[in-house]
Amino acid sequence: MKITFSLLPLLLICGFANAQLQQVATSNLVWNGVTTSSDGRIFVNFPKIEGGKGMSVGEVLKDGKIIPYPNEDWNNWQPGEDVNEKFVRTNSIRIVNGQLWIVDTGTPSMGQNPLSGNALKLVSIDIKTNTIQQIIPLTGLAKPSTFIDDH
């Protein structure tokens, strides 16, 4: 399945109903979230619904290429590896005051319990410096079968 991100909702909200749609990126993977910064940067997250491998959070570049964000290391978790400074399975992303907030469910695939350690967490990244600002463990706040969402 190919997912295409368009500017239609933004254009309608801003009153540009007669504007032309512009495709900015496509993907063969499901995106569970898309957020944009005030300077036009676009960030996406891939929920790995069936425990798939690959990128969890990416930035869409001007040419439409999607690169791991904030870096490849945060996006290359494998079963059995440390979960503290890696995305296990992201569920949502939002930008608030220049910080990209990421919800990591800490679950290897849909329907599983979060892994031990700090797999279940909120991660804040300063999008100006592309550096991790906070890692907030949620393990102590949730029961083993809890699924943390952004709603």
Wavefront OBJ file of the C-alpha trace (Angstrom):
o trace
v 0.000 0.000 0.000
v 1.414 3.403 -0.902
v 0.598 6.327 1.419
v 0.606 9.856 0.025
v 0.735 12.962 2.189
v -1.004 16.008 0.773
v -1.610 19.524 1.890
v -5.425 19.380 1.402
v -6.432 19.631 5.097
v -4.038 22.522 5.669
v -5.222 24.324 2.552
v -8.877 23.952 3.519
v -8.240 25.172 7.057
v -6.332 28.199 5.775
v -9.079 29.097 3.308
v -7.214 28.137 0.158
v -9.931 25.849 -1.173
v -9.078 26.788 -4.788
v -5.362 26.051 -4.395
v -3.794 23.097 -6.186
v -2.717 20.037 -4.207
v 0.975 19.327 -4.114
v 2.345 15.868 -3.371
v 5.268 16.193 -0.989
v 6.087 12.572 -0.180
v 4.995 8.977 -0.696
v 5.698 5.805 1.207
v 5.059 2.095 0.834
v 4.766 1.901 4.638
v 1.882 3.048 6.830
v 2.301 6.419 8.547
v 0.536 6.747 11.866
v 1.356 10.412 12.289
v 2.448 13.456 10.355
v 3.410 16.771 11.918
v 4.941 19.940 10.506
v 7.093 22.616 12.085
v 6.537 26.360 11.724
v 9.409 26.503 9.220
v 7.905 23.771 7.020
v 9.803 20.674 8.138
v 7.726 17.489 7.952
v 8.056 14.563 10.360
v 6.325 11.176 10.104
v 6.152 8.044 12.201
v 5.797 4.431 11.163
v 3.904 2.319 13.729
v 5.305 -1.097 12.707
v 1.833 -2.587 13.158
v 2.904 -6.191 12.618
v 6.293 -5.840 14.277
v 7.987 -4.809 11.060
v 11.538 -3.580 10.846
v 12.863 -0.276 9.660
v 12.446 3.360 10.500
v 10.179 4.439 13.363
v 10.409 8.229 13.000
v 11.508 10.086 9.902
v 11.917 13.547 8.458
v 10.621 14.193 4.953
v 13.230 16.168 3.037
v 12.426 18.730 0.331
v 13.029 16.117 -2.390
v 10.519 13.734 -0.730
v 13.165 11.364 0.631
v 12.480 10.218 4.200
v 15.470 9.892 6.532
v 15.596 8.423 10.067
v 15.053 11.079 12.728
v 16.827 12.171 14.889
v 19.313 9.620 13.551
v 19.632 6.052 12.370
v 20.740 4.784 15.793
v 17.427 5.719 17.448
v 15.593 3.941 14.613
v 17.400 0.595 14.481
v 16.160 -1.285 17.565
v 16.234 -5.077 17.253
v 14.677 -7.640 19.650
v 16.983 -8.326 22.568
v 18.729 -4.941 22.376
v 18.616 -2.176 24.964
v 15.398 -0.126 24.714
v 16.392 2.987 26.662
v 17.679 5.119 23.782
v 15.953 3.521 20.822
v 12.436 3.584 19.423
v 10.753 0.200 19.835
v 7.391 1.002 18.222
v 6.231 4.599 17.918
v 2.563 5.472 17.947
v 2.328 9.227 17.567
v 4.249 12.466 17.103
v 3.472 16.130 17.803
v 5.442 19.372 17.693
v 4.932 21.719 20.647
v 7.070 24.841 21.056
v 9.879 23.571 18.847
v 9.967 20.154 20.515
v 9.029 17.001 18.638
v 7.254 14.744 21.147
v 7.181 11.035 20.331
v 5.108 8.339 22.039
v 6.928 4.990 22.052
v 4.551 2.177 23.051
v 7.504 -0.040 23.900
v 5.696 -3.003 22.328
v 7.477 -5.046 19.649
v 4.192 -5.532 17.755
v 0.451 -4.908 18.046
v -1.213 -6.599 21.013
v 1.979 -7.338 22.929
v 2.851 -5.931 26.349
v 5.541 -3.249 26.614
v 9.051 -4.577 27.076
v 10.802 -4.123 30.410
v 13.128 -1.219 31.061
v 12.265 2.155 29.544
v 10.714 0.810 26.346
v 7.412 2.602 27.087
v 8.341 6.287 26.984
v 7.869 9.842 25.764
v 10.807 11.323 23.903
v 11.300 15.041 23.284
v 13.636 16.248 20.525
v 14.676 19.861 19.938
v 14.099 20.226 16.184
v 16.517 23.172 15.895
v 19.468 21.176 17.221
v 18.106 17.679 16.414
v 19.076 16.532 19.899
v 17.186 14.516 22.489
v 16.004 16.811 25.285
v 14.031 14.422 27.474
v 13.272 10.746 27.785
v 10.322 10.270 30.114
v 9.819 6.617 31.144
v 6.150 5.632 31.435
v 6.666 2.060 32.625
v 5.921 2.888 36.262
v 2.695 4.636 35.293
v 1.181 1.837 33.229
v 0.029 -1.703 33.866
v 1.709 -4.431 31.784
v -1.161 -4.617 29.258
v -1.578 -0.830 28.917
v -1.389 0.683 25.436
v -0.281 4.318 25.577
v -1.866 6.507 22.911
v -1.872 10.216 22.160
v -5.591 10.934 22.531
l 1 2 3 4 5 6 7 8 9 10 11 12 13 14 15 16 17 18 19 20 21 22 23 24 25 26 27 28 29 30 31 32 33 34 35 36 37 38 39 40 41 42 43 44 45 46 47 48 49 50 51 52 53 54 55 56 57 58 59 60 61 62 63 64 65 66 67 68 69 70 71 72 73 74 75 76 77 78 79 80 81 82 83 84 85 86 87 88 89 90 91 92 93 94 95 96 97 98 99 100 101 102 103 104 105 106 107 108 109 110 111 112 113 114 115 116 117 118 119 120 121 122 123 124 125 126 127 128 129 130 131 132 133 134 135 136 137 138 139 140 141 142 143 144 145 146 147 148 149 150 151
